[in-house]
Amino acid sequence: MEFHKPKPIHNWRELLTEIGVIVIGVAIALTAEQGVEWLHWKGRVRDAVEAMRLELRDDDGPQAYTRMAMRTCFDRQLDAIQSAIESGRPRTEIVGLINLYVTPTPTWDSNAWNAVISSDVGSHVPPIQMMSWSGPYVFVPSLASRNEQERDDRIALRPTRSSGEKLSAGEADVMLSAIARLRSDNGGMNGRSSALLIAMKRNGITLRDDQQNGILQILRKRFGECVVVPSLVPVSDAQLGFPRMGGLGGALPSLGQ
């Protein structure tokens, strides 16, 4: 094998040429490395966005839509229970009405968002984009907490005894207090569900028509005409906790993309 010895440098021009070749080579190598790194993080961000989109559209979103569709049904059931208690109906009749009052207790998940927070993905997107993405997830812990409170209030609605003719005055008072709390729980779950769906929409995520129709069909088979199509009343960015997005021209990626 033949080796070529480096040529001796005779003047400054040749030295600068050699230095220039080295600098250009290093610059090309660094640019290539940065390009690979950029592609890597672009893929990480894309995967994170897709995970959040699927979690909201196929998990939390349908749960919120279901809860809004059932609000009137739960209000009517509470009306019937309260009327039975106040009119002194037999204990067995009241217990039967209470047994029919079963609110859903789904899991409200934010695994995809938590993964973004715990990773370096956030450092590779503008802060205003992170604020926008966080919009729907702001309401998830609150929904979970209110759901737990509702479960406890539903337990408090049950009388201490299933047998006997009439409720005692003390039992009736405790149960009526539980009904008042359950009304508040129902309204709170509806409001938070609406806020979640609106925040999703602001990020370009909406439930598919087949998802909405499927949910309504199942609920109407069980609860009847009290099931309603949820109406999402528009609210301002400030009310939802969003940053003002004007002037960005949609340049930032939304979760719906």
N, C-alpha and C positions, 0 to 999 in steps of 0.2 A: 504494500500500500504506500502510495506516495503522499507525503505531507508537504504543503506549501507554507513556507515561512512567511510571516507578515512582512510586508514591504516597509522599509524604513521611511519615516516622514521627513521630507526635506525642507518644508516651509510651512508657514502659518496657514496657508490656504488649504493644504492637504490635511493639517491637523483639524481645522474647523469642519472640513468635509467629513472626516472620520467621526468627530463628535456629533455632527448633524445626523449621520446614519444611526448612531447609537440612540440619540434622543428620539428620532422618529420611530425606531424599533420599540423602544420602551413605551412611547405614546400609543402605538398601535396595540401593544400587549395590554396596556391599562384600559384602553377603550374597549377592547374585546372582552376583558374581564368584567368591566362595568356593564357591558351589553348583556352578558350572561346573567349577571346579578339582577339587572332590570327585568329580564324575561322571567327569572325565577320568582321575583316578588309580584310581578304582574299576574303570574299564575296563582300565587298564594292569595292575592286579593280577589281574583276571579272566583276561586274555590270558596273563599269565605262568604262572598256575596251570594253565591248559589246556595250555600248551606243555610244562610239566614232567610233567603227567599223561600226555600222549601219548608223550613220550620214554621214560618209565619203563614204561608199560604195553605199548607196541608195539615197543620197542627193547631196552633193558637188561633188562627183566623176562623176556621170552621167552628171551634168551640165558642168563640165570641159571637159568631153569627147565630148559632143555636140558642145561646142564652138570650139574645135580643128577641128572637122569634117567639120565645116562650114567656116573655114577661107578662103579657096580659093573662095567660093561663094561670100563672102563679098568683097574680093579684086576685083573680076570681076565686081560686081555691081558698085563699086566706079570707076572702069575704065570706065564703060559705062556712068556714070553721068559726069565724068570729060571730056570725049570726047564730049559729047553733049554740055556742057557749052563752051568748047574751040572752037567748030565748029559753035557756034551761032545758035543752034537748037531752035525751037520755045519754048516759056516758058512752054506751056502746056505739051509738050513732056518731058521736063526736070523735071517738077513737077511730072509727072507720074512715071518716073524712081526713083525719090526720095521717093515717097510713097511706092515703093516696097522694099526700104532699111529699113528693120526692124530687128534690132539685139535683141537677148533675154536679158531680165533684171531679172534674177532669184534672189532669196535670197541666199546669201552665208552664211551658218550657222556654228556656232561654239559653240552651246549651251552645247553640251556634254563636250567639252574641258573647257569651262568656269566653268562648274559645278565641274570639277576636281580641277581647280585652286582655287575655292572659298571654297573647302572642305579640309579635312585633308588627302585625299587619297594620295596626293603627298608625305606626310611625311612617308608613309608606302611602298614606292618603292624607289629603288636607284635613285639618281639624274640623272645619265646617261640615265635611262629609261624614266624619265620625258622629258629629252631633245629629245630623239628619238620620243616619242609620239607627241611632239610639232611640229615635222617636217612638216607634212601636213598642220597644222593649221597656220603656219607662213604665208602662201600665201592667206588665206581666207580674211583677211581685205584688202589686196592689190587688190584682185579680185573685191571685193565690191566697193572699191574706184574707180578703173578704169572703172567699169561698170557705175558708176554715171557720171564720166567724159565723157564717150562715149554717154550717153543719152543727156547731155548738148550739145555736139558737133553735134549730130544728129539734135537737134533743130536748131542750128546755120546754118545747111545746107539748111534749107528751105528758099526760097526767101521771101521777104517782101510782095509781091503781087502774087496772083495766076493768075490774068488776065493780058492781055497785050501781045504784039507780042514777043518782045525780052527782054532778061535781060539787065539791064543797066551795064555799065562797073563796077560800084561800087558793084552792087549785085554779079556779076560774081567773082570779087576778093574775096569778103567775103565768097562765097560758095566754091571757090577753096581752100581757107585757111582752111575751115571746113573739106574738103575732106582730106587734108594733115594730119590734126589732127586725123580724123577717121581711116586713114591708120595706124597711130601710135597706136591708141586705139586697133585696130584689132590685130596688132602684139603683143601688150602688153598682151591682154587677152589670146592669144594663148600661149605665153611663160609662163605666170603664171599658166595657166591650165595644161600645160605639167609638170611644176615643181610640182604642187599639185599631179598629178597622179603618178609621179615618187616617190615622198615622201611617198605616200600611199603604193606603191609597196614595198618600203624599210621596211615598217611596216607589210608586209604580206597581204595587201589589194589590190585586183584587182576586176574590174567589171566582173560579170559573163558573159558568152558568150551570153546568152539570152538578157541581158541588152544591150550589145554592138550591137547585131544584130537588136534588136528592135529600138534603136536610129537611126541606119543607115537606116533602112527601112523607118521610118517616114520621115527623112530628105530627102531621095532620091525621095520620092513621091512628095515632095514640091519643091525641088531645083534641082533635076536631077543629072547629072554626075559630077557636081563640088564637090559634097560631097565626102570626102576622109576618109579612115581609118586612125585614128590618129597613128602616129609613135612616140614612146617614146624613145628618144635618151638617152642612159645611160650617167650619169654625176657622178662626184666624190662626196663622202660624204661632202667634204669641200664646194663644190659649193652649196649644198643643205642646208648647215648649220648643218649637223649632226655631232655628236661626232664620233670619230673612234671607231668602234665596234669590231675590231680584238682582238682575244684572249678570248672573252667571250663565244665562243662556243655555242651561241644561248641560253644561260642559262636564259636570261631575256625574259619575255613574250612580244610578239609583239601584235599589235592591231588585226592582222589577226588570232590569235589563239582563 
